[in-house]
Amino acid sequence: MRIGLLTEGGYPYATGEARLWCDRLVRGLPQHEFELYALSRSAEQEERGRVPLPSHVTRVRTAPLWAPADDGRSYRRRERRRFAAAFTELVRGICGADPARFADGLYGLAALASEQGGLYAALRSETAVRAVESACRAPEASREVQRAQVADLLEFVDELERMLRPLSLDWYEELSEVDVCHAAAGGVAALPGLLAKRFFGVPLLVTEYGVQLRAHYLAQSARDERPAVRALLAAFHTRLAGEIYAQADLLTPGNAHARRWQERCGASRERLRTVYPGMEADRFAAVGEDPACGDPHTLVWVGRVDPAKDLIALLHAFAEVRRAEPRARLRIFATSAGTGSGGAGPGGGHHEVGHGYLADCRSLAAQLFPDEAADAHAVGENPVTFEEIGGPDVPSPAHAYGSGRVVVLSSVIEGFPITLAEAMFCGRATVSTDVGAVVEVIGGTGLVVPPRNPRALAEACVTLLRDPERAQRLGSAARARALELFTVEQNVAAFQESYLRLLARGPARPDGTGVPFEQPPEARVPGHWATPTWAAPHPGPGAPSAESAPEEATPAGTDAPDAGRAPDAGRVPDAGRVPDPGRVPDPVRVPDPVMVPAAPAGRAANPEASA
C-alpha cells in the first residue's frame, strides 16, 4: 500500500510538531510504502535538517510556507475573470453564512492554479482586496468584519495568500497515485489531501491530536491583532475545518476532547474513531517497575513553562502543602518550548513568553519560600527548585518523574496531557486539574481537582503525601492503564486497521475503479488491446500485402476502422485458432486472402465474417 503522509511544521524535520508519532508510525509499518509531503514553517526549521528516514519512504516532497511562492506568471483577461469569480465565492463564504460558497471558491482557485499557475500574484492583487472589501460590507457579515479598514483588508489578504499556498503546489499528480492520504493535522496540513480527494478521489484520513481550530483560537488570544483581522481569520479556519471534516473519509481524534470539537464543527460520528497517541513504554520501564524509587515527600511537575500551565497557582498551593507537611519539596522540571503536551502549538513567541513567565515564577517562589537552614552554620535551601531535563543530574524525563512519588499537573488549558501519560508509565500517583482530556487519560487512577483552585490542589497533594500506600496503589493502576492504551504498538495497529478499512471501501476515483482486488490481475492488461505482429496471418505467395489490399466498403451505420489501428488483441486470429472440439468443422473452408480489419472498440469481432 502507498500512503501519502501530509505534515506541516514537523516530520520529517528534526524539530516541530507531530515529529515523534509520525516517525514511530512510519517505522512501525515497514510493509507499506510512505511518501512524505511536508510544509515547513521557517528557514530555521529547514536549516536544522531532517531525521533519518527508513528505506520504505520512497519519496519526500517539501514546500516552504514561510517563503513567497511567486512563479512569475500573470493572468490574461479570461483568467482574471475566472479568478475574480472563484475568489469572490471564497470570501463570500468566509464572511457569510453559506459554507458551500467557501468550498466552491476554494476548489475553483485550486483548479485555476493547477491549469494556469500565477495564484500568488492574483491573491495579492487589487482585485483580491476589492473582493474582500465587498464581502465585508455585505449585510450578512458580522459587525467586527463590517468595521474592517484598509489596513485590516491588506493584512488579511496577505495572511490568506500564505494559507492558500498549498493550492499552487506541484504535488497533486503524485498524490493522485497513492492509495491513502493521511494528514497528520487539520488545517493547512490537510489542504493537499482535501484537493487530492476532490479531484482524484484519493481516500483522506485526518488525525488531530490537537484540534487546529482550537489551537488557532488560543494563539489569537495571545496575539495583539486587530478585531476585524481576528474575526476574518477565525472565520476562514472555521470554514476550512468544516470542509475538511465533511470530506474526510475517516477522522482519528487523539481523545474525546478533540472528538467533541470535531463534532461541533460538523464531523459525522460514523467517520470518527479515537486513536490515542503512542509512547515508548520502554523508556519508563526502569522507573515504572520500581514503585519504591523516589523521595516520598517530593512533588514533581514536568512540562513546558508558559501561562497555560498555571505554575503561579501551583506555587500558592505548595505554600499550603508546606504548612501541612513541612518536609515536602517541589521540583519543577522545564522542558523545551516545542515539546510537551498542550493545546496551543508552539509558535514563534512561546520561547520568549516561557522565559518571562519562568522569571516571574522564580521570583514568586523566592518570596513565598525564603531559603531555609537547619542552624546558623548550615547553607540555606529553598524547598522549590527549578531544573531542566537533559543535565547530568536529570538526563531523561524518566529520571524526573522518578525523583518523587506524586506528579502534579496544574494547567488551565490542555489538549492531550502527554506529561501525565508519561507519569502513568512511570507508575506515579497523579494530582491533576480537570481540563482537556485529563479525566479521560487518568480514568480513575489519580486525583482530579478543579482548575484555578490552589486550595483543592493542596488538599489532594497532602492526601497522597500522608498515605503512601494509596499513592502506590494509584501508581500501579495508572501504569497498567497506560500500558493498555498509550503504547506505540496500539497506535500503529489502529492506523494499520484504518488504512486497510479505507482501502477496502474502494476509492471513489473518476476512472471508475471499484473495490481493490475485485477483479483478478489478469483482467487488466496495460496498454491498448492490439494484436501482436507475430499473431497476424501471413498472406500466401502471390497474395496482395496489407498495404496493397483493396479498401473494403464500410456498411452504412458502422464506423470505419482507423487506418493505423492495429487489430484487437482480444480476437484470436484465424491462422492460429484452435478448433472447438464440440463444433463440427465446415467440410470445406477456403481462406480469404484479404485480411479482415478488426471490429471497432465495443463490438465483438466475428470470426465467421470472412467465411
Secondary structure, 3 states (H helix, E strand, C coil): CEEEEEEECECCECCCECHHHHHHHHHHCCCCEEEEEEEECCHHHHHCCECCCCCCEEEEEEEECCCCCCCCCCCCHHHHHHHHHHHHHHHHHHHCCCHHHHHHHHHHHHHHHHHHCCHHHHHCCHHHHHHHHHHHCCCCCCHHHHCCCHHHHHHHHHHHHHHCHHHHCCCHHHHCCCCEEEECCCHHHHHHHHHHHHHHCCCEEEEECCCHHHHHHHHHHHCCCCHHHHHHHHHHHHHHHHHHHHHCCEEEECCHHHHHHHHHCCCCHHHECCCCCCECHHHHHHHHCCCCCCEEEEEEEEECCCHHHCHHHHHHHHHHHHHHCCCCEEEEEECCCCCCCCCCCCCCCHHHHHHHHHHHHHHHHHHHCCCECCCCCCCCECCEEEEECCCCCCCCHHHHHCCEEEEEECCCCCCCCHHHHHHHHCCCEEEEECCCCHHHHHCCCCEEECCCCHHHHHHHHHHHHHCHHHHHHHHHHHHHHHHHHCEHHHHHHHHHHHHHHHHHHCCCCCCCCCCCCCCCHHHCCCCCCCCCHHHCCCCCCCCCCCCCCCCCCCCCCCCCCCCCCCCCCCCCCCCCCCCCCCCCCCCCCCCCCCCCCCCCCCCCCCCCCCC
